[in-house]
Amino acid sequence: MSSPTQTPAHPCQGCGASVEYTPGTLALRCPYCGFEQRIAPPARPVREFSYDAFLAKPRVRALAPNRFTCPGCGARTESDALSRACQFCGTPLVADTAGGDQIAPEAVLPFALDRNGARQALRTWVRSRWFAPAG
């Protein structure tokens, strides 16, 4: 059985493939045709929230049903159970319960460093040997 075709979350305006973020830039680049799509700046200022304030909040387990997406036939269903079988094709389904205390982001900031810049910064830090014992 073939998997269902998915539409890319961010389609390339040149060829329709999925574009990828290019670290160190403010653009999404298509790995196939090379088309670059600029990332628009946010319309409002990005606020930073206190992580300590988040940790101080009481933990509440969401009572919403678990959502299942079948890897076999692509069917989507909801249930209070943690595991079950797909009602259409019988594929075993297991709920992902790891995301209980996640924070929904208001914005995503792009990386300022590309791969080579990050490697150079790591090399400089390792050469500083600040973590090595004295003497």
C-alpha positions in Angstrom: 0.0 0.0 0.0 1.5 3.4 -0.9 1.7 6.2 1.6 -0.6 9.2 1.2 0.9 12.2 -0.6 1.5 15.1 1.8 1.5 18.8 0.8 4.7 20.5 2.1 4.2 22.9 5.0 6.2 25.6 3.2 6.1 24.9 -0.6 8.7 26.4 -2.9 7.3 29.1 -5.1 9.6 27.9 -7.9 9.0 24.1 -8.0 6.5 23.2 -5.2 9.0 21.2 -3.1 9.4 21.8 0.6 11.8 24.7 1.4 14.3 24.5 4.3 15.7 27.1 6.6 19.2 28.2 5.8 21.0 29.0 9.1 22.8 32.4 9.2 20.3 33.9 6.8 16.8 35.2 6.8 15.6 33.0 4.0 14.1 29.6 3.3 15.9 27.8 0.4 14.7 25.0 -1.9 17.2 22.1 -1.9 16.1 21.2 -5.5 15.9 24.4 -7.6 17.7 26.8 -5.3 14.9 29.3 -5.0 15.2 31.5 -1.9 12.1 32.8 -0.1 12.8 35.7 2.4 11.4 35.3 5.9 9.1 38.3 6.7 9.9 40.0 10.1 7.2 39.6 12.7 4.5 42.2 12.7 4.8 42.7 16.5 7.8 42.7 18.9 8.9 39.4 20.2 8.6 39.2 24.0 10.8 37.0 26.2 9.1 35.2 29.0 10.6 34.0 32.3 11.3 30.3 32.3 11.3 30.4 36.2 7.8 31.7 36.1 6.8 28.8 33.9 8.4 26.3 36.2 6.5 27.8 39.2 3.1 27.1 37.6 1.3 24.0 38.8 1.3 21.0 36.3 -2.1 20.2 34.9 -2.6 17.0 32.8 -4.7 17.8 29.8 -7.9 15.8 29.7 -8.2 16.1 26.0 -8.3 12.8 24.1 -5.2 11.4 22.5 -4.9 11.9 18.8 -3.7 9.0 16.7 -2.5 9.1 13.0 -2.2 5.6 11.5 1.2 5.1 9.8 -0.4 2.3 7.7 -3.4 4.0 6.1 -3.2 7.6 7.3 -6.5 7.5 9.1 -6.8 10.0 12.0 -8.8 9.3 15.2 -9.1 10.3 18.8 -9.4 8.2 21.9 -9.0 8.3 25.7 -6.9 5.1 25.4 -3.1 5.1 25.3 -2.9 2.4 22.7 -5.3 0.8 20.3 -5.5 -0.7 16.8 -6.5 1.3 13.8 -10.2 0.7 13.1 -9.6 0.6 9.3 -6.4 -1.5 8.8 -5.6 -3.0 12.2 -2.1 -1.3 12.6 -1.2 -0.9 16.3 -1.3 2.7 17.5 0.4 4.1 20.6 -0.2 7.6 21.9 2.8 10.0 22.4 2.4 11.3 26.0 5.8 13.0 26.2 4.5 16.4 25.3 2.5 17.1 28.5 4.4 20.2 29.7 5.3 21.9 26.5 5.2 25.6 25.9 3.6 26.8 22.6 6.0 29.3 21.0 4.8 32.8 20.1 7.6 33.2 17.6 10.7 31.4 16.3 13.9 33.3 15.9 16.4 32.3 13.2 19.9 31.1 14.0 22.5 33.8 13.8 25.3 31.3 13.0 25.7 28.9 10.2 27.4 25.5 10.5 30.9 26.8 9.9 30.4 29.7 12.4 29.2 27.2 15.1 32.1 24.9 14.5 34.6 27.8 14.8 33.0 29.0 18.0 33.2 25.5 19.4 36.9 25.2 18.5 37.7 28.5 20.1 35.8 27.5 23.3 37.6 24.1 23.4 41.0 25.7 22.9 40.3 28.1 25.8 40.4 25.0 28.1 38.6 26.9 30.9 37.2 23.5 32.0 40.6 21.8 32.4 42.1 21.3 35.8 44.8 23.8 36.8 48.5 22.8 36.8 
